Amino acid sequence: MRLPAALAAVAFSVALLAPGVAVAEPVPPSRDFGNGPERNEKAAGLGERASALRAAPGEDFRRRPGHDQGYPRRNTLPVPAENPADAAIKLGLVPYHGIAAKLNDLQKRSDRVSAEITGRSHDGHDLYLVTVTAPEGRGEAREQDRIRERIENDPAGAARDRKLVKRYKAPVFFNGNIHGNEWEGTDAVLRVIEELASSTDPRTAALLGRTRLYFNVTANPDGRIAGTRQNGAGFDLNRDFITASQPETRVMRQIMIDTQPVAMLDLHGYVNGTLVEPTTPPHGANYEYDLFITNAYPNGLGIEAAILELGYTPEADGVFPPQIPFRDSAEGWDDWPPIFTPQYAPFQGAVASHTIEFPMRVNGSDYTNRPVEELRRRSAINVDIAAAAVRATYAFVDSRHDRIIADQIEVFRRGAAGEPAKEVPLGIVPGFGPEDVYTTTYPRAYVIPAGNAQRSAAAAARLVDHLVANDVRVERAKLPFRAGGKTYPAGSYVVDMRQPKRGLANVMLEPGQDISPRVDAMYDISGWSHALLWGATVDTVASGSLHVVGVPVSAAAPTGSVPDGRGPLALAVRDAKEVRAVNDLLSQGVEAVWADGAVVVPAGARGAAEAVADRYGVAFTRARSGDGVPLTPVRVAAAVSADELFTLRELGFAVTPVSTAVLNAGFDWSGADVLVVSSGLSYAALDPQARAALDAFLATGGVVTRGGTGAAFNAAAGLLTATSVAGRGDANGVVRVTNGDGQVAGDAPAHAFVYSPRWFTGLGPEVTVEQSYAAGDPLVSGHWRPNPDGTGGQDAAAGQAAVVSGRDERGAAVVLFGTEPLFRNHPKGLFPQVARALYWSAAVTGSPVTTR
């Protein structure tokens, strides 16, 4: 659920422990819609491996043997073992283990239904995609593919072809249960699939002859089973788009790329009355919003009408009338960040996409405390309402078939032609006013340079692979070229903004906007930028001609290398891939040392260095000497959020989660080198025995903290002399920073990410300022206003210390972060700051304190 404070209903999560669900074998032929890391990282051995029966990450299913046939495509899905602890059972809903059997039965009964496995969740549960359409022969299916590809690749020609829209079956995407404890979307989807499969109404046959309906039955089986909002890794999947850290998100992304829906619906709960997007301002500046709002608003009105026709009332049922934020609210439910499914979908061609929040809350304390009969009454209402929204959406697409396809073509045509962004005229739909007008200026191109102008070749390769995985077109220059007054070497990457999906390219690569002056409240994050936060150098070519002799990129070129010769080798820790390489070497027992932000390995480890250089795409250099502080594998005790825990482990650190309760129960500190604190640990709440054990650790172990919890721990434990100052709690975005010459941020990027930012004053002589907020207004993009009393604004943070380090009198090496370097696994260029903090803290803690 996406729910601002201004709205009354609040969703809570309930964690239910459930055993894993066994998966029967053999696995049928399936699509793996990107169920793994990006291409270059895949080649480097990062992340999970695809099975022989599953496609490689990002592979278009139409290119695989056996997937060029028509419809139906009957696959027998393996049925998981029964799990009586499945949280859906209490609500009278379909448990996860019941879905496959139901889909197998529908495929047997109807030639309109095709079900297949698109990948697996974090915890290993199969993800199911159901296609409902009229039967198609192989030739018909191929024609549909050709039309879809022409719409994207030749939109100008497609627009001129008057017969094309008549022949094309409009694709519509329905996404169920992305939040695991908002269950009913799955059951609504299954109900509608069965209705369509068995209907004898001629109107249904006509509908399915003009559309393909795609249903992601449950986007989050981990959470559905356990009764949690998040997936098994603890991630809110509806915050993960444009980062795509989770396998479920990568599956949804690839479904949208491969089906190119004209409309999509994301089924959520719980807001009473039912919330139906479109949204309040600010509106995403990279959408073709004139095309979007003229489809999304009437579809929203149609969904509202369909829900009202069900006849539920506040008096009899406790169900209030639907609300449409665009019409009914001023702000607080925006479509600004592309992190949500319906806000990502327009970049893949959807000209109507919606979150719907059905009304009757059954999760959190309601799940625990209400009678089963009442929970099942509520869930039944939610299923009715969600199903009505699905029916209204496909009926809308059918009624507007030709126009909605033409509008999708126009989105891609504008991008391919490089036309300026259009300002949406006032009154284009009732109520569209000046407060709704947001726009951007598209540059001519972005260049990711090769050679000496590139801060990190490894980071550049990751960024390129990520762009390609999102279906953004990238070229690699075969010859040197000039653009924007600069000369770039061969091997540089170019994102020509004259491409169909320019909106997605721009939303990821532009710096963004500071929208603080325009609205007081935002729903979620307000600033992001892969160009500024992912560690690579990215140049903007604002205008002018672009003449590049290049080749299309399907995967970034290899970036690993080891210099010839003898002697020790150095690996600067400037990118997450270098962190992975270091931790790999340390796990092999390589005798490395830490020296001024780099890890130095002896000449005898050249073979191991060559292996990790190839595996992770990192470049070693000749070390000036083999001197430094000995470094061994860093063992981390972490009181952190789920996204931080995930990222630390992804970087290759051995991490043991801890908390106040864990320490009070008795914790063996002999297995830890550094304590990381950002959540769930209070020094003041420790009992005497736990505090004494922690104090003993601090004489030999390091500490890294973040945020308010970390700052409180630092003060209570008497570590560094530093006063933490809190910025406004909901302030967030990309900020300019100035790096010092310390061990943590000496060569970090010039930008950082903040959420509830903090800074440090009253610094003691033992404290080094690693990084400061830039002077002036440090916010580049996002939302950062002062508190009502004038405190906590970006002007107060300007020039103040954002990251500090030092040694306390016991010898512990301590680093305090006021920024968010691991936030939701997104700001990848900042991950090395945390790794460097861990390496330095582990390496020097307990050694004599010296002045740096």
Secondary structure in CASP SS format (residue, H / E / C, confidence):
PFRMAT SS
TARGET T0000
AUTHOR 0000-0000-0000
METHOD secondary structure of the structure
MODEL  1
M C 1.00
R C 1.00
L C 1.00
P C 1.00
A C 1.00
A C 1.00
L C 1.00
A C 1.00
A C 1.00
V C 1.00
A C 1.00
F C 1.00
S C 1.00
V C 1.00
A C 1.00
L C 1.00
L C 1.00
A C 1.00
P C 1.00
G C 1.00
V C 1.00
A C 1.00
V C 1.00
A C 1.00
E C 1.00
P C 1.00
V C 1.00
P C 1.00
P C 1.00
S C 1.00
R C 1.00
D C 1.00
F C 1.00
G C 1.00
N C 1.00
G C 1.00
P C 1.00
E C 1.00
R H 1.00
N H 1.00
E H 1.00
K H 1.00
A H 1.00
A C 1.00
G C 1.00
L C 1.00
G C 1.00
E C 1.00
R C 1.00
A C 1.00
S C 1.00
A C 1.00
L C 1.00
R C 1.00
A C 1.00
A C 1.00
P C 1.00
G C 1.00
E C 1.00
D C 1.00
F H 1.00
R H 1.00
R H 1.00
R C 1.00
P C 1.00
G C 1.00
H C 1.00
D C 1.00
Q C 1.00
G C 1.00
Y E 1.00
P C 1.00
R C 1.00
R C 1.00
N C 1.00
T C 1.00
L C 1.00
P C 1.00
V C 1.00
P C 1.00
A C 1.00
E C 1.00
N C 1.00
P C 1.00
A C 1.00
D C 1.00
A C 1.00
A C 1.00
I H 1.00
K H 1.00
L H 1.00
G C 1.00
L C 1.00
V C 1.00
P C 1.00
Y H 1.00
H H 1.00
G H 1.00
I H 1.00
A H 1.00
A H 1.00
K H 1.00
L H 1.00
N H 1.00
D H 1.00
L H 1.00
Q H 1.00
K H 1.00
R H 1.00
S C 1.00
D C 1.00
R C 1.00
V E 1.00
S E 1.00
A E 1.00
E E 1.00
I E 1.00
T E 1.00
G E 1.00
R E 1.00
S C 1.00
H C 1.00
D C 1.00
G C 1.00
H C 1.00
D E 1.00
L E 1.00
Y E 1.00
L E 1.00
V E 1.00
T E 1.00
V E 1.00
T C 1.00
A C 1.00
P C 1.00
E E 1.00
G C 1.00
R H 1.00
G H 1.00
E H 1.00
A H 1.00
R H 1.00
E H 1.00
Q H 1.00
D H 1.00
R H 1.00
I H 1.00
R H 1.00
E H 1.00
R H 1.00
I H 1.00
E H 1.00
N H 1.00
D C 1.00
P H 1.00
A H 1.00
G H 1.00
A H 1.00
A H 1.00
R H 1.00
D C 1.00
R C 1.00
K C 1.00
L H 1.00
V H 1.00
K H 1.00
R H 1.00
Y C 1.00
K C 1.00
A E 1.00
P E 1.00
V E 1.00
F E 1.00
F E 1.00
N E 1.00
G E 1.00
N C 1.00
I C 1.00
H C 1.00
G C 1.00
N C 1.00
E C 1.00
W C 1.00
E H 1.00
G H 1.00
T H 1.00
D H 1.00
A H 1.00
V H 1.00
L H 1.00
R H 1.00
V H 1.00
I H 1.00
E H 1.00
E H 1.00
L H 1.00
A H 1.00
S H 1.00
S C 1.00
T C 1.00
D C 1.00
P H 1.00
R H 1.00
T H 1.00
A H 1.00
A H 1.00
L H 1.00
L H 1.00
G H 1.00
R H 1.00
T E 1.00
R E 1.00
L E 1.00
Y E 1.00
F E 1.00
N E 1.00
V C 1.00
T C 1.00
A C 1.00
N C 1.00
P H 1.00
D H 1.00
G H 1.00
R H 1.00
I H 1.00
A H 1.00
G C 1.00
T C 1.00
R C 1.00
Q C 1.00
N C 1.00
G C 1.00
A C 1.00
G C 1.00
F C 1.00
D C 1.00
L H 1.00
N H 1.00
R H 1.00
D C 1.00
F C 1.00
I C 1.00
T C 1.00
A C 1.00
S C 1.00
Q C 1.00
P H 1.00
E H 1.00
T H 1.00
R H 1.00
V H 1.00
M H 1.00
R H 1.00
Q H 1.00
I H 1.00
M H 1.00
I H 1.00
D H 1.00
T H 1.00
Q C 1.00
P C 1.00
V C 1.00
A E 1.00
M E 1.00
L E 1.00
D E 1.00
L E 1.00
H E 1.00
G E 1.00
Y C 1.00
V C 1.00
N C 1.00
G C 1.00
T C 1.00
L E 1.00
V E 1.00
E C 1.00
P C 1.00
T C 1.00
T E 1.00
P E 1.00
P E 1.00
H E 1.00
G C 1.00
A C 1.00
N C 1.00
Y C 1.00
E C 1.00
Y H 1.00
D H 1.00
L H 1.00
F H 1.00
I H 1.00
T H 1.00
N H 1.00
A H 1.00
Y H 1.00
P H 1.00
N H 1.00
G H 1.00
L H 1.00
G H 1.00
I H 1.00
E H 1.00
A H 1.00
A H 1.00
I H 1.00
L H 1.00
E H 1.00
L C 1.00
G C 1.00
Y C 1.00
T C 1.00
P H 1.00
E H 1.00
A H 1.00
D H 1.00
G C 1.00
V C 1.00
F C 1.00
P C 1.00
P C 1.00
Q E 1.00
I C 1.00
P H 1.00
F H 1.00
R H 1.00
D H 1.00
S C 1.00
A C 1.00
E C 1.00
G C 1.00
W C 1.00
D E 1.00
D E 1.00
W C 1.00
P C 1.00
P C 1.00
I C 1.00
F C 1.00
T H 1.00
P H 1.00
Q H 1.00
Y H 1.00
A H 1.00
P H 1.00
F H 1.00
Q H 1.00
G C 1.00
A C 1.00
V C 1.00
A E 1.00
S E 1.00
H E 1.00
T E 1.00
I E 1.00
E E 1.00
F E 1.00
P C 1.00
M C 1.00
R C 1.00
V C 1.00
N C 1.00
G H 1.00
S H 1.00
D H 1.00
Y H 1.00
T H 1.00
N H 1.00
R C 1.00
P C 1.00
V H 1.00
E H 1.00
E H 1.00
L H 1.00
R H 1.00
R H 1.00
R H 1.00
S H 1.00
A H 1.00
I H 1.00
N H 1.00
V H 1.00
D H 1.00
I H 1.00
A H 1.00
A H 1.00
A H 1.00
A H 1.00
V H 1.00
R H 1.00
A H 1.00
T H 1.00
Y H 1.00
A H 1.00
F H 1.00
V H 1.00
D H 1.00
S H 1.00
R C 1.00
H H 1.00
D H 1.00
R H 1.00
I H 1.00
I H 1.00
A H 1.00
D H 1.00
Q H 1.00
I H 1.00
E H 1.00
V H 1.00
F H 1.00
R H 1.00
R H 1.00
G H 1.00
A H 1.00
A H 1.00
G C 1.00
E C 1.00
P C 1.00
A C 1.00
K C 1.00
E C 1.00
V C 1.00
P C 1.00
L C 1.00
G C 1.00
I C 1.00
V C 1.00
P C 1.00
G C 1.00
F C 1.00
G C 1.00
P H 1.00
E H 1.00
D H 1.00
V C 1.00
Y C 1.00
T C 1.00
T C 1.00
T C 1.00
Y C 1.00
P C 1.00
R C 1.00
A E 1.00
Y E 1.00
V E 1.00
I E 1.00
P C 1.00
A C 1.00
G H 1.00
N H 1.00
A H 1.00
Q C 1.00
R C 1.00
S C 1.00
A H 1.00
A H 1.00
A H 1.00
A H 1.00
A H 1.00
R H 1.00
L H 1.00
V H 1.00
D H 1.00
H H 1.00
L H 1.00
V H 1.00
A H 1.00
N C 1.00
D C 1.00
V C 1.00
R C 1.00
V C 1.00
E E 1.00
R E 1.00
A E 1.00
K C 1.00
L C 1.00
P C 1.00
F E 1.00
R E 1.00
A E 1.00
G C 1.00
G C 1.00
K E 1.00
T E 1.00
Y E 1.00
P C 1.00
A C 1.00
G C 1.00
S C 1.00
Y E 1.00
V E 1.00
V E 1.00
D E 1.00
M C 1.00
R C 1.00
Q C 1.00
P C 1.00
K C 1.00
R H 1.00
G H 1.00
L H 1.00
A H 1.00
N H 1.00
V H 1.00
M H 1.00
L H 1.00
E C 1.00
P C 1.00
G C 1.00
Q C 1.00
D E 1.00
I C 1.00
S C 1.00
P C 1.00
R C 1.00
V C 1.00
D C 1.00
A C 1.00
M C 1.00
Y C 1.00
D C 1.00
I C 1.00
S C 1.00
G C 1.00
W C 1.00
S C 1.00
H H 1.00
A H 1.00
L H 1.00
L H 1.00
W C 1.00
G C 1.00
A C 1.00
T C 1.00
V C 1.00
D E 1.00
T E 1.00
V E 1.00
A C 1.00
S C 1.00
G C 1.00
S C 1.00
L C 1.00
H C 1.00
V C 1.00
V C 1.00
G E 1.00
V E 1.00
P E 1.00
V C 1.00
S C 1.00
A C 1.00
A C 1.00
A C 1.00
P C 1.00
T C 1.00
G C 1.00
S E 1.00
V C 1.00
P C 1.00
D C 1.00
G C 1.00
R C 1.00
G C 1.00
P C 1.00
L E 1.00
A E 1.00
L E 1.00
A E 1.00
V C 1.00
R C 1.00
D C 1.00
A H 1.00
K H 1.00
E H 1.00
V H 1.00
R H 1.00
A H 1.00
V H 1.00
N H 1.00
D H 1.00
L H 1.00
L H 1.00
S H 1.00
Q C 1.00
G C 1.00
V C 1.00
E C 1.00
A E 1.00
V E 1.00
W E 1.00
A E 1.00
D C 1.00
G C 1.00
A E 1.00
V E 1.00
V E 1.00
V E 1.00
P C 1.00
A H 1.00
G H 1.00
A H 1.00
R H 1.00
G H 1.00
A H 1.00
A H 1.00
E H 1.00
A H 1.00
V H 1.00
A H 1.00
D H 1.00
R H 1.00
Y H 1.00
G C 1.00
V C 1.00
A E 1.00
F C 1.00
T E 1.00
R E 1.00
A C 1.00
R C 1.00
S C 1.00
G C 1.00
D C 1.00
G C 1.00
V E 1.00
P E 1.00
L E 1.00
T C 1.00
P C 1.00
V C 1.00
R E 1.00
V E 1.00
A E 1.00
A E 1.00
A E 1.00
V C 1.00
S C 1.00
A H 1.00
D H 1.00
E H 1.00
L H 1.00
F H 1.00
T H 1.00
L H 1.00
R H 1.00
E H 1.00
L C 1.00
G C 1.00
F C 1.00
A E 1.00
V E 1.00
T E 1.00
P E 1.00
V C 1.00
S C 1.00
T H 1.00
A H 1.00
V H 1.00
L H 1.00
N H 1.00
A C 1.00
G C 1.00
F C 1.00
D C 1.00
W H 1.00
S H 1.00
G H 1.00
A C 1.00
D C 1.00
V E 1.00
L E 1.00
V E 1.00
V E 1.00
S C 1.00
S C 1.00
G C 1.00
L C 1.00
S C 1.00
Y C 1.00
A C 1.00
A C 1.00
L C 1.00
D C 1.00
P H 1.00
Q H 1.00
A H 1.00
R H 1.00
A H 1.00
A H 1.00
L H 1.00
D H 1.00
A H 1.00
F H 1.00
L H 1.00
A C 1.00
T C 1.00
G C 1.00
G E 1.00
V E 1.00
V E 1.00
T E 1.00
R E 1.00
G H 1.00
G H 1.00
T H 1.00
G H 1.00
A H 1.00
A H 1.00
F H 1.00
N H 1.00
A H 1.00
A H 1.00
A H 1.00
G C 1.00
L C 1.00
L C 1.00
T C 1.00
A C 1.00
T E 1.00
S E 1.00
V E 1.00
A E 1.00
G C 1.00
R C 1.00
G C 1.00
D C 1.00
A C 1.00
N E 1.00
G E 1.00
V E 1.00
V E 1.00
R E 1.00
V E 1.00
T E 1.00
N E 1.00
G C 1.00
D C 1.00
G C 1.00
Q C 1.00
V C 1.00
A C 1.00
G C 1.00
D C 1.00
A C 1.00
P C 1.00
A C 1.00
H E 1.00
A E 1.00
F E 1.00
V E 1.00
Y E 1.00
S C 1.00
P C 1.00
R E 1.00
W E 1.00
F E 1.00
T E 1.00
G C 1.00
L C 1.00
G C 1.00
P C 1.00
E C 1.00
V E 1.00
T E 1.00
V E 1.00
E E 1.00
Q E 1.00
S E 1.00
Y E 1.00
A C 1.00
A C 1.00
G C 1.00
D C 1.00
P C 1.00
L E 1.00
V E 1.00
S E 1.00
G E 1.00
H E 1.00
W C 1.00
R C 1.00
P C 1.00
N C 1.00
P C 1.00
D C 1.00
G C 1.00
T C 1.00
G C 1.00
G C 1.00
Q H 1.00
D H 1.00
A H 1.00
A H 1.00
A C 1.00
G C 1.00
Q C 1.00
A E 1.00
A E 1.00
V E 1.00
V E 1.00
S E 1.00
G E 1.00
R E 1.00
D C 1.00
E C 1.00
R C 1.00
G C 1.00
A C 1.00
A E 1.00
V E 1.00
V E 1.00
L E 1.00
F E 1.00
G C 1.00
T C 1.00
E C 1.00
P C 1.00
L C 1.00
F H 1.00
R H 1.00
N H 1.00
H C 1.00
P C 1.00
K H 1.00
G H 1.00
L H 1.00
F H 1.00
P H 1.00
Q H 1.00
V H 1.00
A H 1.00
R H 1.00
A H 1.00
L H 1.00
Y H 1.00
W H 1.00
S H 1.00
A H 1.00
A H 1.00
V H 1.00
T C 1.00
G C 1.00
S C 1.00
P C 1.00
V C 1.00
T C 1.00
T C 1.00
R C 1.00
END
